[in-house]
């Protein structure tokens, strides 16, 4: 029963466990955000590349000097 009376390191252990759980949640959140941002910038890059290389409108464009001949 002497084991149950010793509470010297209990608070430290609890703080370490809480810190560990918070770190895990934060790392998961950062990973999810970085994946989302990577996918978003990839989609934006692809969309801009398609619009700027093939032309975005067939007529009445503000910029009529596309390299692909679209006026």
C-alpha positions as protocol buffer text, in pm:
chain_id: "A"
residue {
  index: 1
  type: UNK
  ca { x: 0 y: 0 z: 0 }
}
residue {
  index: 2
  type: UNK
  ca { x: 302 y: 227 z: 18 }
}
residue {
  index: 3
  type: UNK
  ca { x: 288 y: 243 z: -361 }
}
residue {
  index: 4
  type: UNK
  ca { x: -52 y: 417 z: -355 }
}
residue {
  index: 5
  type: UNK
  ca { x: 70 y: 690 z: -120 }
}
residue {
  index: 6
  type: UNK
  ca { x: 358 y: 807 z: -342 }
}
residue {
  index: 7
  type: UNK
  ca { x: 225 y: 1079 z: -573 }
}
residue {
  index: 8
  type: UNK
  ca { x: 546 y: 1268 z: -634 }
}
residue {
  index: 9
  type: UNK
  ca { x: 569 y: 1222 z: -1012 }
}
residue {
  index: 10
  type: UNK
  ca { x: 200 y: 1200 z: -1093 }
}
residue {
  index: 11
  type: UNK
  ca { x: 159 y: 1563 z: -1201 }
}
residue {
  index: 12
  type: UNK
  ca { x: 469 y: 1549 z: -1420 }
}
residue {
  index: 13
  type: UNK
  ca { x: 345 y: 1233 z: -1588 }
}
residue {
  index: 14
  type: UNK
  ca { x: 4 y: 1388 z: -1651 }
}
residue {
  index: 15
  type: UNK
  ca { x: 161 y: 1699 z: -1806 }
}
residue {
  index: 16
  type: UNK
  ca { x: 381 y: 1483 z: -2028 }
}
residue {
  index: 17
  type: UNK
  ca { x: 79 y: 1283 z: -2147 }
}
residue {
  index: 18
  type: UNK
  ca { x: -124 y: 1598 z: -2215 }
}
residue {
  index: 19
  type: UNK
  ca { x: 168 y: 1754 z: -2403 }
}
residue {
  index: 20
  type: UNK
  ca { x: 210 y: 1437 z: -2607 }
}
residue {
  index: 21
  type: UNK
  ca { x: -157 y: 1427 z: -2706 }
}
residue {
  index: 22
  type: UNK
  ca { x: -159 y: 1797 z: -2797 }
}
residue {
  index: 23
  type: UNK
  ca { x: 156 y: 1750 z: -3005 }
}
residue {
  index: 24
  type: UNK
  ca { x: -2 y: 1459 z: -3191 }
}
residue {
  index: 25
  type: UNK
  ca { x: -316 y: 1662 z: -3267 }
}
residue {
  index: 26
  type: UNK
  ca { x: -110 y: 1962 z: -3379 }
}
residue {
  index: 27
  type: UNK
  ca { x: 107 y: 1752 z: -3610 }
}
residue {
  index: 28
  type: UNK
  ca { x: -201 y: 1587 z: -3762 }
}
residue {
  index: 29
  type: UNK
  ca { x: -358 y: 1929 z: -3818 }
}
residue {
  index: 30
  type: UNK
  ca { x: -43 y: 2067 z: -3983 }
}
residue {
  index: 31
  type: UNK
  ca { x: -17 y: 1762 z: -4207 }
}
residue {
  index: 32
  type: UNK
  ca { x: -380 y: 1797 z: -4316 }
}
residue {
  index: 33
  type: UNK
  ca { x: -338 y: 2169 z: -4386 }
}
residue {
  index: 34
  type: UNK
  ca { x: -18 y: 2113 z: -4584 }
}
residue {
  index: 35
  type: UNK
  ca { x: -185 y: 1842 z: -4795 }
}
residue {
  index: 36
  type: UNK
  ca { x: -481 y: 2071 z: -4862 }
}
residue {
  index: 37
  type: UNK
  ca { x: -257 y: 2363 z: -4957 }
}
residue {
  index: 38
  type: UNK
  ca { x: -45 y: 2142 z: -5183 }
}
residue {
  index: 39
  type: UNK
  ca { x: -352 y: 2014 z: -5365 }
}
residue {
  index: 40
  type: UNK
  ca { x: -500 y: 2363 z: -5392 }
}
residue {
  index: 41
  type: UNK
  ca { x: -187 y: 2520 z: -5536 }
}
residue {
  index: 42
  type: UNK
  ca { x: -147 y: 2227 z: -5774 }
}
residue {
  index: 43
  type: UNK
  ca { x: -503 y: 2274 z: -5900 }
}
residue {
  index: 44
  type: UNK
  ca { x: -453 y: 2647 z: -5934 }
}
residue {
  index: 45
  type: UNK
  ca { x: -127 y: 2599 z: -6122 }
}
residue {
  index: 46
  type: UNK
  ca { x: -288 y: 2351 z: -6360 }
}
residue {
  index: 47
  type: UNK
  ca { x: -587 y: 2577 z: -6419 }
}
residue {
  index: 48
  type: UNK
  ca { x: -371 y: 2881 z: -6487 }
}
residue {
  index: 49
  type: UNK
  ca { x: -148 y: 2684 z: -6721 }
}
residue {
  index: 50
  type: UNK
  ca { x: -448 y: 2563 z: -6919 }
}
residue {
  index: 51
  type: UNK
  ca { x: -606 y: 2908 z: -6941 }
}
residue {
  index: 52
  type: UNK
  ca { x: -287 y: 3087 z: -7037 }
}
residue {
  index: 53
  type: UNK
  ca { x: -163 y: 2836 z: -7295 }
}
residue {
  index: 54
  type: UNK
  ca { x: -492 y: 2756 z: -7472 }
}
residue {
  index: 55
  type: UNK
  ca { x: -669 y: 3089 z: -7433 }
}
residue {
  index: 56
  type: UNK
  ca { x: -965 y: 3150 z: -7211 }
}
residue {
  index: 57
  type: UNK
  ca { x: -1208 y: 3302 z: -7458 }
}
residue {
  index: 58
  type: UNK
  ca { x: -1283 y: 3267 z: -7827 }
}
residue {
  index: 59
  type: UNK
  ca { x: -1371 y: 3632 z: -7889 }
}
residue {
  index: 60
  type: UNK
  ca { x: -1388 y: 3969 z: -7715 }
}
residue {
  index: 61
  type: UNK
  ca { x: -1076 y: 3905 z: -7512 }
}
residue {
  index: 62
  type: UNK
  ca { x: -904 y: 4194 z: -7341 }
}
residue {
  index: 63
  type: UNK
  ca { x: -569 y: 4050 z: -7442 }
}
residue {
  index: 64
  type: UNK
  ca { x: -575 y: 3931 z: -7803 }
}
residue {
  index: 65
  type: UNK
  ca { x: -213 y: 3826 z: -7846 }
}
residue {
  index: 66
  type: UNK
  ca { x: -229 y: 3468 z: -7726 }
}
residue {
  index: 67
  type: UNK
  ca { x: 39 y: 3250 z: -7880 }
}
residue {
  index: 68
  type: UNK
  ca { x: -207 y: 2986 z: -7999 }
}
residue {
  index: 69
  type: UNK
  ca { x: -387 y: 3206 z: -8249 }
}
residue {
  index: 70
  type: UNK
  ca { x: -709 y: 3256 z: -8052 }
}
residue {
  index: 71
  type: UNK
  ca { x: -837 y: 3604 z: -8130 }
}
